[in-house]
Amino acid sequence: MESQCPKCSEEMTAGHIRDMGLNSGVLTWSEGEAEKNTLGNIKAARVRYSIEALRCPKCGLVEMFALKRAY
């Protein structure tokens, strides 16, 4: 994924945002409101998308996209 920064027109750099929770991995996006289990933890949704990010090296703007389905 390539993109120019909408703020300053610099070429953005691809990356990811890491989930620092118990199941450390890449963040995911799920449709709908989060549901919690009996322990208060958020249940894993059936349909999830990995969050990819682009960062501008000049101004630091970060854009996130959820394009690829996560399994």
Backbone as a chain_set.jsonl record, in Angstrom:
{"seq": "MESQCPKCSEEMTAGHIRDMGLNSGVLTWSEGEAEKNTLGNIKAARVRYSIEALRCPKCGLVEMFALKRAY", "coords": {"N": [[0.844, -1.163, 0.0], [0.726, 2.065, -0.974], [1.033, 5.536, -0.38], [0.525, 9.063, -0.368], [1.09, 11.543, 2.062], [-1.757, 13.153, 3.321], [-1.553, 15.54, 4.565], [1.019, 16.783, 4.228], [2.051, 15.907, 1.828], [4.249, 14.189, 1.649], [5.859, 11.015, 0.948], [4.409, 8.189, 2.417], [5.255, 5.752, 4.982], [4.907, 2.255, 5.241], [3.609, 0.191, 7.888], [2.822, -1.372, 11.067], [0.586, -1.595, 13.91], [1.231, -2.645, 17.042], [-0.397, -4.877, 19.246], [-0.288, -4.647, 22.623], [-1.326, -6.255, 24.579], [-2.339, -9.213, 26.474], [-2.363, -11.218, 24.52], [-0.35, -10.538, 22.719], [0.045, -9.2, 19.576], [-0.816, -8.168, 16.253], [-2.979, -5.384, 15.982], [-6.539, -5.703, 15.541], [-9.581, -5.109, 13.687], [-13.017, -5.188, 14.375], [-16.395, -5.621, 13.434], [-19.226, -3.936, 14.836], [-20.395, -3.58, 18.301], [-18.238, -4.158, 21.124], [-18.317, -7.226, 22.855], [-18.402, -8.6, 26.111], [-16.999, -11.316, 28.039], [-17.755, -13.522, 30.847], [-15.65, -12.965, 32.567], [-15.043, -10.391, 32.035], [-13.452, -9.843, 29.891], [-12.947, -8.931, 26.457], [-14.778, -10.572, 23.974], [-13.612, -12.59, 21.254], [-14.268, -11.629, 17.985], [-15.963, -13.143, 15.186], [-15.458, -12.314, 12.579], [-12.69, -10.626, 11.635], [-10.345, -8.013, 10.924], [-7.009, -7.342, 10.045], [-5.154, -4.568, 11.201], [-3.513, -2.252, 9.3], [-0.965, 0.187, 8.959], [0.023, 3.465, 7.891], [2.666, 5.754, 8.039], [3.723, 9.092, 8.119], [6.944, 10.213, 7.502], [7.748, 12.818, 7.703], [5.821, 14.636, 8.968], [4.638, 12.995, 10.85], [2.027, 12.034, 10.823], [-0.351, 9.406, 11.167], [-2.1, 6.953, 9.419], [-4.673, 4.542, 9.49], [-5.673, 1.343, 8.223], [-8.051, -1.214, 7.553], [-7.885, -3.769, 5.801], [-7.213, -6.456, 5.154], [-8.436, -9.657, 5.864], [-8.27, -11.145, 9.053], [-7.296, -14.187, 10.578]], "CA": [[0.0, 0.0, 0.0], [1.513, 3.291, -1.068], [0.195, 6.712, -0.259], [1.145, 10.329, -0.009], [0.488, 12.144, 3.237], [-2.749, 14.165, 2.961], [-1.221, 16.772, 5.268], [2.206, 17.487, 3.715], [2.364, 15.3, 0.526], [5.427, 13.309, 1.726], [5.556, 9.59, 0.764], [4.226, 7.564, 3.725], [5.936, 4.487, 5.207], [4.004, 1.21, 5.724], [3.973, -0.45, 9.142], [1.7, -1.948, 11.792], [0.466, -1.171, 15.296], [1.265, -3.88, 17.819], [-1.25, -5.018, 20.419], [0.585, -4.953, 23.753], [-2.096, -6.987, 25.586], [-1.921, -10.57, 26.816], [-2.179, -12.01, 23.302], [0.464, -9.662, 21.872], [-0.011, -9.419, 18.134], [-1.201, -6.976, 15.516], [-4.348, -4.97, 16.261], [-7.552, -6.081, 14.566], [-10.831, -4.372, 13.688], [-14.191, -6.06, 14.33], [-17.632, -4.862, 13.264], [-20.182, -3.957, 15.937], [-19.924, -3.255, 19.645], [-17.482, -5.205, 21.795], [-19.049, -8.006, 23.852], [-17.494, -9.118, 27.132], [-17.342, -12.607, 28.625], [-18.04, -13.451, 32.282], [-14.486, -12.421, 33.267], [-14.896, -8.995, 31.657], [-12.584, -9.72, 28.709], [-13.683, -8.797, 25.2], [-14.84, -11.808, 23.187], [-13.065, -12.486, 19.896], [-15.3, -11.636, 16.949], [-15.737, -14.133, 14.124], [-14.869, -11.647, 11.415], [-11.726, -9.614, 12.07], [-9.424, -7.52, 9.899], [-5.745, -6.81, 10.567], [-4.992, -3.133, 10.983], [-2.245, -1.835, 8.716], [-0.805, 1.624, 9.18], [0.987, 4.25, 7.135], [3.161, 6.886, 8.835], [4.482, 10.1, 7.392], [8.208, 10.471, 8.186], [7.972, 14.258, 7.828], [4.96, 15.277, 9.966], [4.243, 12.019, 11.858], [0.636, 11.6, 10.695], [-0.548, 7.969, 10.997], [-3.4, 6.539, 8.902], [-4.864, 3.1, 9.673], [-6.565, 0.692, 7.271], [-8.405, -2.59, 7.873], [-8.164, -4.299, 4.471], [-7.009, -7.903, 5.045], [-9.126, -10.437, 6.895], [-7.38, -11.851, 9.991], [-7.887, -15.474, 10.972]], "C": [[0.899, 1.238, 0.0], [0.579, 4.484, -1.01], [1.04, 7.938, 0.042], [0.38, 10.894, 1.177], [-0.524, 13.214, 2.81], [-2.462, 15.519, 3.596], [-0.071, 17.525, 4.613], [2.729, 16.909, 2.39], [3.64, 14.455, 0.493], [4.982, 11.856, 1.505], [5.501, 8.922, 2.138], [4.893, 6.191, 3.777], [4.952, 3.485, 5.799], [4.522, 0.611, 7.022], [2.752, -1.08, 9.782], [1.7, -1.394, 13.217], [0.314, -2.431, 16.132], [0.328, -3.802, 19.012], [-0.36, -5.441, 21.578], [-0.151, -5.692, 24.874], [-1.545, -8.377, 25.823], [-1.615, -11.427, 25.595], [-1.34, -11.263, 22.285], [0.485, -10.079, 20.406], [-0.336, -8.101, 17.467], [-2.653, -6.649, 15.861], [-5.289, -5.448, 15.169], [-8.781, -5.206, 14.745], [-11.955, -5.383, 13.58], [-15.437, -5.194, 14.232], [-18.512, -4.987, 14.506], [-19.551, -3.604, 17.272], [-19.196, -4.437, 20.261], [-18.371, -5.894, 22.832], [-18.037, -8.576, 24.836], [-17.969, -10.481, 27.638], [-17.553, -12.432, 30.126], [-16.875, -12.887, 33.097], [-14.242, -10.949, 32.943], [-13.973, -8.756, 30.48], [-13.443, -9.633, 27.453], [-13.612, -10.107, 24.424], [-14.252, -11.566, 21.805], [-14.206, -12.582, 18.891], [-14.956, -12.659, 15.877], [-15.075, -13.52, 12.906], [-13.983, -10.515, 11.929], [-10.823, -9.24, 10.896], [-8.169, -6.988, 10.581], [-5.658, -5.328, 10.255], [-3.581, -2.872, 10.469], [-2.161, -0.321, 8.863], [0.232, 2.216, 8.238], [1.374, 5.439, 8.008], [3.977, 7.812, 7.965], [5.777, 10.38, 8.155], [8.473, 11.963, 8.413], [7.141, 14.874, 8.963], [4.436, 14.317, 11.032], [2.796, 11.559, 11.796], [0.58, 10.093, 10.484], [-1.97, 7.743, 10.498], [-3.494, 5.035, 9.064], [-5.903, 2.58, 8.692], [-6.825, -0.74, 7.715], [-8.861, -3.259, 6.565], [-8.104, -5.81, 4.373], [-7.684, -8.621, 6.204], [-8.099, -11.193, 7.743], [-8.073, -13.141, 10.407], [-7.387, -15.921, 12.301]], "O": [[1.731, 1.411, 0.89], [-0.535, 4.44, -1.533], [2.12, 7.851, 0.626], [-0.836, 10.737, 1.275], [-0.185, 14.093, 2.018], [-3.056, 16.528, 3.214], [-0.139, 18.743, 4.448], [3.748, 17.376, 1.882], [4.072, 14.044, -0.584], [3.851, 11.503, 1.838], [6.428, 9.064, 2.935], [5.075, 5.543, 2.746], [4.238, 3.807, 6.749], [5.732, 0.531, 7.235], [1.746, -1.301, 9.108], [2.681, -0.804, 13.67], [-0.632, -3.196, 15.945], [0.267, -2.784, 19.702], [0.264, -6.501, 21.515], [0.344, -5.75, 25.999], [-0.423, -8.688, 25.424], [-0.714, -12.265, 25.63], [-1.608, -11.356, 21.087], [0.9, -11.186, 20.065], [-0.148, -7.036, 18.055], [-3.469, -7.558, 16.016], [-4.893, -5.582, 14.011], [-9.001, -4.633, 15.812], [-11.874, -6.327, 12.794], [-15.522, -4.148, 14.877], [-18.534, -6.035, 15.15], [-18.348, -3.363, 17.369], [-19.503, -5.589, 19.954], [-19.085, -5.236, 23.589], [-16.945, -8.988, 24.444], [-19.165, -10.769, 27.665], [-17.531, -11.307, 30.624], [-17.084, -12.385, 34.201], [-13.341, -10.329, 33.507], [-13.729, -7.61, 30.102], [-14.535, -10.197, 27.398], [-12.537, -10.678, 24.239], [-14.377, -10.474, 21.25], [-15.013, -13.51, 18.944], [-13.788, -12.999, 15.686], [-14.224, -14.146, 12.275], [-14.456, -9.576, 12.569], [-10.575, -10.047, 9.999], [-8.254, -6.269, 11.577], [-6.042, -4.888, 9.171], [-2.591, -3.221, 11.112], [-3.184, 0.364, 8.886], [1.19, 1.551, 7.842], [0.518, 6.057, 8.64], [4.815, 7.375, 7.177], [5.729, 10.747, 9.329], [9.325, 12.326, 9.224], [7.69, 15.559, 9.825], [3.85, 14.76, 12.02], [2.371, 10.767, 12.637], [1.368, 9.549, 9.712], [-2.928, 8.266, 11.067], [-2.524, 4.319, 8.812], [-6.874, 3.262, 8.366], [-5.915, -1.411, 8.203], [-10.053, -3.31, 6.261], [-8.853, -6.405, 3.599], [-7.527, -8.247, 7.366], [-7.174, -11.806, 7.21], [-9.293, -13.177, 10.567], [-7.782, -16.983, 12.784]]}, "num_chains": 1, "name": "protein.A"}
